[in-house]
Amino acid sequence: MNTPRPYDDDSRRNMVRHGFGLKAEIMGELEADYHSAIIEVIRENGYRWSVGGLNLHLAKAFGFCYGVDKAIDFAYETRHRFPDRRIFLTNEIIHNPRVNHRLMEMGIRILVGQYADGTTLDQITPQDVVLLPAFGADVHLLDRLRTIGCILVDTTCGSVVHVWKRVERYAQDGFTSIIHGKWSHEETVATCSHVSRFGGQYLVVRDLMEAGEVCRIIMEDSMAGIDTGKYDRASSPGFDFTRGLKKIGIANQTTMLSSESVAIAGLLRQAMLNRYGPDRIEDHFRSFETICNATQERQDAVLELMRAPLDLMLVVGGFNSSNTTHLCEIAARHCPTYHVDGAECLLSPGEIRHKPADGPDRIATTRDWLPTRRPATIGLTAGASTPNRVIGEVIEKLALWESA
């Protein structure tokens, strides 16, 4: 039987993980596509800018993180390196419509998800190039692509790789990985596949409520009153809740709400302490916080922004972006908050299209959203996959209305 290889095994052929050294060649394109002059002006002005009666406060950490920069750089370099080859992405490179549409304009086709063009894996040839997105990819998909023999360009974020290494170790040591995340999110799907690759078990919990149910099973050694069926797609096939929760290791989808991840880890540790006692805790519980630094910095910057009284908050980013959604949740606790994916969502000073911070995923239209009294103070931030140009366009639309 073949021994599974960890992610960082360098023996795999046709895998590019460090780009092509073409950063100078693509710099002009990146600037043209994603740079915003107004954002630079606001930064130089202490993250504050006033136009008419609007005072705009920009969070001190927002927009593209290092991992997203790397992924986009690699995609542009790949197009330059292989101008005449077919290039595919296994899924959205990041959760931002502007970026994904731009890559499609460059002739990069997406195999799965809302932008899929109908191409199947059976149609991929050894002459093709396939990009792996910043979230990573399921190891079974990678196996198929390696069998085909195409060139693979890996843009997976380093923070995601860090999680994979952690859960691989849990699996090797016989610990079930408890993952705080969304079971259907591309990153969590990939993380779970790394657990399975090493013969391990996993259970994905979405929030504190689900973590509390897991704690009850641990402490009572019983599933009485708990509908475990809802975890069918969030757990290893045939997962046994009583046997599978005797030794657990904690991990996270890197874009989750940091404070909730910390609270979940604390709940589960206390449950294991109650069940096994402090002398045996290390034999039954492991934890390592895997929220990425960029996610934490952006969440902290929103909290800092909330110290000043704001009339409303605009959070800019893809509607399917997990980290952007959590920024919206944080801000919504303090002031009226609207999650928009671009300036086109600002329909008029009296109407906005947005994704609400609470309730199921849906897009709503709200009237009378922009305060009519002046002065008015508006806070702004953007998710880690949002280009500066997009948040700059939001600011420019506000300024245009105010100057009219």
N, C-alpha and C positions, 0 to 999 in steps of 0.2 A: 504494500500500500504506500502511495506517495505521502511523504511528510509535508504538511501544509507549510507554506512559506509566509513569513510576516510581510507586512506591506513594504518595509524598507529593504527587502532582499534585492540586491543589485544584479542578480544573475539573469533577469528577464531581458530578452532581446526586444528590439524595436520599441522600447519605452523611453520617451524623452521627458525628463523631469526638471530640467534646468534651462529651458528655453533654447534659442538658437543664436544668441548674441547679436540680435538685430535691433536692440533698443534705440539706437541712434536713428535707424531708418524709419521707425514707426512713430517717433516722438511727435512729428508734425501732425500726423493723423490723429493721434490721441488728444493733442491740444485742441485741434479743430472740432473734434467730436464731443469733448467732455469738459473743456475749460470754461470758466465763467469769470469775466472781468469784474462784475459787480461783487462776486463773492470775495475776490481778493481785496477790493476796496473796503468791504465791511470788516474783513479780518484785520486789516491795517488800522482800522478805526476802533479797535477794541471790541469787535463783534457787536457793534451797535451802529445803527444808521437810522436817520430820520428823514421822512419825506412828507411835506405838508403837516398834517396832524397825526401821522402814524409814526410811532417809535418801534423800530424792529430790533429784536434781541435774538441774535443767532447763538446757538449752543456752541461751546468751545471745542467739542469733538462731534463730528458729523460726517456723513458721506463715506466715500470709498475708504475701505480699510486696506491693509497691506495685502491680505489674501485676495481681495477682489482686484486690486491693482495688478497683482501677479497673473491672475487668470486672464484678464483682458489683454495684458501685454503678450502673454503666450499665444492667445488667439490671433492677435494682429501679426505677431512674428511668424506664426505658422502659415498664415495666408501669404506673407511675403516669401517665405522659404519655399512654398509649394504653389506657385501662382497658377499652374496648369492642372493640378490634381483636384479630385473631388475631396472636400473636407466636410466632416460631419461632427456634430456634437451629440453625445449620448442623451443629453437633456438640456434644459436651459442652463447657460453657463453660470448665471446668477439670477436672482429674482428681481429683474428690472426690465420693463418692456422696452425702454429706449435702447439699452445695450443689446438685447437679443434681436431686436429689429435691425439694428446697425450691422450686426454680424451676418444676419441673413442677406442684407443688401450687399455684403462683401462676398456672397456666394457660399457661406457656411450654412449647411443644412442641419436641422435638428431632428433626431430620430424619434423622440418620445415626448409626450406632453402636448400642451396647447399649440405649440408651433410646429408640430410634426408634419412632414410633407408626404407621408405615405411610404417612404423608403423603409425597408425591413432589413434586419441583420443578414438575411439570406442574400441580399443584393450588395452587401459590402464585399469588396475584393482586396487582395493583397496590395494593390496599387493605390488604395485609398488611405486617407489620413483621418483618424478619429480623435477628437478632443474629449477628455474627461473633465466634467465641470468642477467648479470650486467646491461643491458639496461632496465630490467623490462619486464612485459608482459601485454598484453591487458586484461582489467578487465573481459571481457566476456569469455576469455579463462580460466581465474582463476575461474570464476563461474562454468564452466564445470568440471574443475579438482576437485574443492571442492565437487561437487555433486558426483563424482566418489568415493571420500573418500581416495585417495592416500596421502602419505606423501609428503608435499611440502617443499622444501628447497629454501628459498628466498635469492639470492645473489645480489639483486638490489643495485646499488650504492647509497650511501647516498645523493649525489648531485642530482641524478635523483628524489629521493623521495622528496627532497626539492622543486623541480619544481612541482611535483604532488600536494603537499600541497598548493602551491601558486595558481595553476589553479583551484583547488577545491574551494578555497575561492573566486576567481573571479566568478566562476559559481554560488555559493551560493548568491553572492551579485548582480547578474544580469549583470556582465561584460563579454563581449566576450573576449576570450583569443586569442591574436595575438601571434603566436609562430614562432620565427625565427628558421627555421629548414628545414629538408627534409621530406616531407610528408610520404615517404615510409620507412624511417629509423625506426628500431624497437623501439627506445626510443620515437620518436615523435608519433608513432602509440599508444604506451602505454599512453603517456601524453594526447593525444586527447581522449582516452577512459575514462580517469579520469574526463575530462571536461563533457563528455556525461553522465557519471554515475550520476552527480549532476544536470543534466538537462540544462547544459550550452551550449554555442555556441563556436566554434573555427574557426580560419582561419590561415593556415600555409603559411608563406611567405619565399621564398628561399633566396632572396637577396635584395639589395637596389633598384633594378629596380621594383620588385614586391611591395616592401614597398611604393615606390613612387606612384604606381598606386592606392594603398589603400588610400594614402594621398589625391589624387585627388578626389576620391569618397567622402571622408569625407568633404573636403572643398567645393566641388561643389554640394554635395548632388545629384550626378548624375553619372551614369555609361556610359555616352556617350563616344564612342571611345575606350572603354575598353572591351576586350574579357574575360568576367568573367568565361566562360566555362572552361578555363584552370585551374581554381581553384576547379573544381568539386570534385576531389579526395583529395583536400587539405583543405576542409571546411566541416562543419557540414552538414548533409543531409538537402537539402532545404534552405540552408543559404541565408538570405535576406541581400544584401550588404548595402542597405540604412538604414534599421532598425537595423541591427546587428552591425553597426559601430558607434552607438551613445554613447556607453559606452564600453571602451576597456581596457584590462590589458595586459601588455607585459610579455612574458616568452621566454625562449630559449631552444633549444636542447643543452645540456650542452657542446657538442663538437664542436660547431660552431666557426667561426672566431670571436674573442672577439671584435675587433675594429668595425667589421661590425654590430654586435649585438648592440653595443652602438650607432652607427650611425643610425640604424633603429629605436631604441627607441627615439632618438632625433628628427628624422623626424616626427614620429607619434605624439609625444608630441606637436611639433610645429603646426601640422595640427589641433589638437584639440584646441590649444590656438587660432588659427586663426578662428576656427568655433565657439567656445563657450566663448572665453575671459578668462583672468586670474582669474576672480572671481569665475568662474564655473568649472575650470579645474579639481579640485579634485572630482567633481561629474561625470566626463566623462573619466578620464584617471588615470591609475595606472601603475606603473613600478617597477620592482624589478629584478636586474641583476641576472641571474641564470646560467651564465657560471661557471663551476666548477674551483676551485683553481688550480687543477693539470693541466687542459687545459691551463689556463692563464700562469702558471709558465713555461710550455713547449714552449708556443708561445713567451713569454718574453725572454727565454733563446736563442731561435733562433735569435731574434733581436739583442741580445747582441753579439752573435757569428758573426753577419754580420758587426760589427764595424771593425773587422780586415779584410784585403783584402783576399778573398778566391778564389782559382782557380775553385773550384766546391764544391757542397754540396750534400751529400747523406742522404736521409731521409728513414729510415727503418721502415716498418710496413705493415700490411695487406692492400691490394689494395682496400678493401671495408671499410677501417677505416676512418671515417670522420675526427677525430682529426689529424690523420697522413696526410691526404690530405691537411688540412689547414696549417700544418707546411711546407709542400712542397710549397704551394702558397706563403707563407711569404718569404721563402728563394729564390724562383724563381724571385722575384723582384730585387734581388741583384746580383745573380751570376747563372751560369748554375747549375741546380738542377735536381737530379734523385731520384724518389720515387721507391724503390725496396722493395720486401717483404722478401728477404733473400739473402744469399750469392750466391745461385744458379742463381740469376739474373745477377751477374757479370760474363758474359760468357767468357770474355777474356779482356786483356788490351785494345783491340780495339773494343769491342762490349758489349753493356749492354741492358738488357731487363728491361723496367720500365714503370710506369704510368706517362704520361706527366702532368705537373701542370696546363696546359690550355687545353681547348677543352673538348669534351665529354669523358665519361669514356671509356678508351681503353688501351690496352697494346701495347707499341711500342718497336722497337729495334733500337738503335742508334749506329752508328759507330764513331770511333775516339773520344770517350768520355773522356778518361783519358789523361790528358796532358802528352806530351812526354818530355817536358823540365823539368829540375830539378834545384833548388828545386821547389816543387809544394805543395800547401797547400790545404788540403781537410777538410771541416767541416762535422761533423756527428751528427745526432740526431735520435731519435726513438719515435714513437707514444706511447701513454699511455697503449696500449695493447701489446707492443712488449717485449718479454723476453730479458734480458741482453745477454743470450747465442746467440741470433740471430744477434744482432748488433756486438757482439764479433766475430762471424764467418765471418762477412763482413770485419772487420778489419784484421782478420787473413789471409783472401784471398789476400787483398791488400799487406800485409806484405810479403806473400809468393811470389807474383809476383815481388815485389821490391827486394827481396833477391836472386831471381833466376839469 
